[in-house]
């Protein structure tokens, strides 16, 4: 009888140890599942976006490439004035005051093309600074990155003197914001 009690106690102890071990392994897997697989620095400039992929040695302007089914950590910063980061489908935009870094994790589940913008009226009084988001399968993203490292093509910052399209073409504004002339447009009209 004592042998059976000891055996039951030992089996119960092993079962508890097994449950604790399974919990630890599950917990580690879940914490790794939430870790970003790619880090991209999104730097807002008046009136364009710079996307820097530090681990890949790649920079693009106004085009954000992301792999699908991967957690992408966007580190948002502003080079000059208050900007905001918004991609079609996001509930809210993320405000980016100068001198701060805001992080957002993105996971796009299928390949495709989306658009984003700055919604802060960062100098032209309207929504502008549009950028393209190209979501590609992990294999396609890897092929793009290899080509881009070999022959950089997408980092072409606009000239500093160029005006944003939203300042010169009111039809590019979001319909819900209207399109009154701004101070910048008035200055451009005089020039």
N, C-alpha and C positions, 0 to 999 in steps of 0.2 A: 504494500500500500504506500509506504514511504517512497518507494522507487517511482510509482506512478505520479505522486504529487510532485516529486523533484523533476520528473520528465515533463509534466504539464507546466511547471514553473519555468523550466528551461525553454520549452517551446514558446511560451508566452513572452519570455524575454527576447528570444530570437525574433519573434513576430514584431515586437515593439521596435527592436533595432532595425529590422527590415523596413518598417513603416517610416522610421526616422530617416533612414538612408534614402528611401524613395522620395520623401519630402524634400530632402536637401538637394538631390539631383534635379528634381522638378523645379525647385526654387532657382537654382543656378541656370537652368535652361530658360526659364522665364525671364530672368534678369538679362541674359544674353540676347534673348529675342527682342528686348526693348532697346538694345544698344544701337546707335546709328551705324550703318554700314558704310556711309559716305558722308563727308562733311564738305559743304559748299559755303563760301563766304559770298553773300550778296551785298554789294556796296552800291548804295544809291548816290548818284551824282545829279546835279541839275543838268540835264534832263535825260539821263540814260542810266542803265543798270550795268554793273560789272559783276560777272559771276566768276569766282576764283575757286578752282579745285586744287587745294594745296597738295594733297596726296598724289595727284596725277600730273602736276606741273602744267595745268591748262587754265587759260582765262578766256572768257567769251564776253561779248558785249550784246546786250538786249536779246540773247537767246540762252535759255536755261535748259540744258540736257540733263535728264534724270533717268536712272534705271528703274524699271517697274519692279514691284514686289520686293522693294528694299526700303529700309528706313533711311531717309536722307535728312541729315541735320542741316538746316539753313541757319547760318549765323548772319543776322541782318545788321547792317550799320549804315550810317549816313556820312557822306563826305562833306556836306555843307549845311543844309537846312533840314527842317523836320520833313521826313518822308513817311510813306506807309507802304507796306508790302501786301498785295492782294492777288490771288489767283482765282479765276473763275471756279466756283464751287466751294470756296472758303466761306464760312459763315461771316466772319469779321476780318477786316484788315488789321495788320499789326503796325502800330505807330513806331517810328524809329527816330527819336531825337538825336541830334549830333552828339558824339561822345559816348554813346551807349551801344551795347551789342545785345540784340534780342534773338533768342533761339526759337525756331519752330521746326518740328519734325514732320516731314511729309512722307506719305507712302501712297504711290499711285499704283493701282492694281492692274491696269491694262495699258498697252501702248496707245499713243494718240497725240493730239496736239491741243493745247490749251493756251489761253492768253492771261496775262497778268498786267497789273498797272500799279501806279502810285495814286492813291486817292486823297492825298493831302493838300492838293492845290499848291504845290511847292514852287510857286513862282509864276505860274501862268493863270492862276485863279480857277483851274478846273482839274478834272481827272486827266492825267497824261502819263508820260513815261511808260508807254506800253512795252511789254516784252512777250516773247514767245516761249512757251514751255513745250519741249519735245520729249515725251516719255517713250522710252525704247526698252525692249526686252534686255535682260542683263547681257546676253551675248552681243546684241546689236550695240548696246552702250559701250561694251568693251572694245568692239571694232571701231566705233567712232573715236573713243579715247586714244587708241593706238594710232589712227590716222591723224588725229589732231596733234598728238605729240610729235609725229614725224613732219607734218606740214601744217602749222597753225594757220587757221583761216578765219576764225570768227571773232578775234579780238581786234575790233576796229572802232576805237572810241570816236564819237563824233567830234568835229571841231568845236572848240569852246565858243566860238562866235555864232554857231548855228542856233536858230530858234527852234523850240519844240513844235512838232506838228500841231499839237492842240492849241498853240498860240496863233498859228497862221491859218489853220483850217478848222473852223468851228464845227463842221459836220463830224469831226472825229471825236467830239465830246460825248460823254454818256448822255442819253436822252433825258434822264431825270435831273440833270444839273442845269439845263438851259445853256445858252451860249452868249452871254453878254460880253461886250468888249472889255478887256482887262487893261490895266495900266501898261502892261508889256505890249499888248497888241496895239495900243494907241502909239507907243513909242516906235514900234515897227512900222506902223502906217506913215508916220512922219518921215521916216528914213528913206 
